[in-house]
């Protein structure tokens, strides 16, 4: 059995992580997921049912432990993809109540690291910040990667999945084409579209609040 700590994670991430764990031969068809919200508990129950597995829920400090077991290797597979599996299982993520209208935000990311100083720490910080934005109640309207930051949307980047989550939630993801060409990365772009300096100038001068990292 594989154990996953999903404290602090919102729907549908605990379910997706559970599905991935069940596909790992090391799980032997069993996974124990630690969560801190009832939405995740109910959705994990639905996942167990859709995979013809057994489920047990125990209260633990700060939340619940949901154990899914007896899932066959065949049932664990998602041949049509994760989103289709979520829909098949009836996974429901609550829609936040509409908040007062805020000024849209365009975020510019110009480096692989956040801030000056130790590069290793900067890499950790940028990864954590992008993940936090992907989980925010209201993600940015747009995020533009340029200069050395262009590498963050390309194959091999640890941020690709979190940037995809941003895109899935409605954030427009763009990478500077000139920057991709300079670094020889155009063929390795893994998420979002390509933009140019003319469009970027419109973003800077447009109505959005601009934040540069």
N, C-alpha and C positions, 0 to 999 in steps of 0.2 A: 504494500500500500504506500502510495505517495501522499505526503501531507503538504498542503499549500496554505500559507498565511495570506489571506486577502483582506485583512483589516484595513480600513480606509479606502477600499476600492469600491467603485460604484458600478452599477449595472451597465453593460452585461459582462464586465471584465472577469468577475469570479467564475461565471459559467464558462466563458471561453477558456480560461486557464484550466478549469476542471476537465473540459473536453480534450485539451491538449495532453493533460496528464494521463487520462484514460487511454490515449493512443500510444503512450510510452510502454513498451513491453515490461519495464521495471515495475509498473503499477500492478501488474497481474490482475487488471480489471477492477482495481479498487483505488479510491482516492478519498482523503479526508480534507475538507476545506473549512478553514476557520474564517468566519465572517462576522461583521458587527452590525448588520441590518437585516430586517425581516424580509425585505424584497429579495435579497440574495438567497435567503433560506428557502423561500417559496420557489424561486426559479431553479435552484439546485434540485429540489424535489421533482420539479417538472422534467429536468434533464434526466434524472434517474429513471423516471417512468418512461421517457421516450427511448431510452437505451435498454429497456427491459432489465434494469438492475434493481437492487435492494437499496433502501435508504434508511438511515437512522440519524436523528438529530439530538444532540446533547447540549445543554447550556454550559457555557464555560465563562470564565471571568471576562467581562466586556463584550460577550456575544455568544455565538453558537458554533459548534463543530458539526458539520454535515458530512456523514460518511456514506459514500456511494460504493456499492460492492457488487460482485457477480455480473460485471459487464463483459460480454464476450468481445474478443478482438474485432470481430466483424461488426458488431453493434457500435463499437467505439469509433469506427471510421465515419467520416463525413464526406462522402464522395461528391456531393453537390456543393461543398464549401460550408464554412462556419455560419454564414448568415442564413443559409437554407436550413441548417440544423437548428438554429435558434428559432426560426419560424415554425419548424416542424414540432419543436418541443413546446411551443406556446409561450416562449420567454417574453415577459412583459416588463418593460422599463418605464417607470413613471415619468410623465412629462412635467417638467417644472412649471409652476404657475407663471403666467406672463408677468414680467417685471416692467417697471416704468421704462420707457424708451431711453436708451443711452446713446451717446455719440459712438458710432462704429469706430473700431480700432484697427489700424494696419500696423503690424509688427515687422520690422526689418531686422534680419539676423545676418550680420556681416562677418561672423567668426565661428570657428568650431568650438570655441571656449567662451565662457561668460566672464567678462572682467579681465583685469590685468593680474599678473602674479603667476602662481604655479599653474602650468598648463593642465596638469592632471586634475587639479581641483576645478579649474574652469570647465573641463569636459564634463565632470560630474554635475556641476551647477547648471550648464545649458541643458543637459539631458533631463534633470529634475524639473527645470522650468518649463520645457516644452511638454513634458508629461502633465504637469499641473495645468497648463493651459488647455490641454486636450480633455481634461476632466472638469474644467471650470463650468459653472452653471451657464455662463454666456461666453463661449470661446471668441477669439478675435474674428473680425470680419474677413481679414486677409493676413497672410504671413508671406513675406518675400525674403528669399535667401539669396545673398549676393557675396561677392568676393570669396574669402575662404569658407564662408558659411554655405556656399553652394554644395560642398561635399556632403552636407548633412542630409540632403534629400536623395543621395545616390546609393547604389548598391554597396553594402558593407558598413553603412552607417547604423549605429545603435538607435538612432532616432526615427528610423523609417516607419516603424509600426505606430509610434505615437503621432507622427505627422499624418499618417493615413487616418488615424482616429480623428484628428482635427478636420481633415478633409471630409470624412464621413459625416461629421456633425455640422457641415455647412461652411467651414472656413475655406476661403479660396487660397490654395497653396501654389506659389509661383517661385521659379528659380531663374536668376539672371542668365540669359543665354550666352552673353559675352563671357561671363565668369566660367560657365561650364566649358566653353570652347578653350579658354585660357588654360584651364586645369586638365583638359582632355577627358572630360567627364560626360559629355552630352549623351553618349550611347549608354551611360550607366545610370541615368536618371531613373529613380524607382518610384517616385510619387509626385503628383502635381504636374503643372504645366510649365512652359518656358515663357519668359517675358523679356522685354527689352528696355533700354533706357528711356525711350519716349513714354512708354506706359508707366515706368517707375516715376518719371517726373510728374505725371498726372496724379499718381497716388500721393506724392509729397505735397502737391499744391491743391489736392482735392479736399472734400469735407471731412474725411476721416481724421481722427486723432492719430498722430504718428508716434510710434515708440521704436527707438533704435537700440538694439542690444549690442 
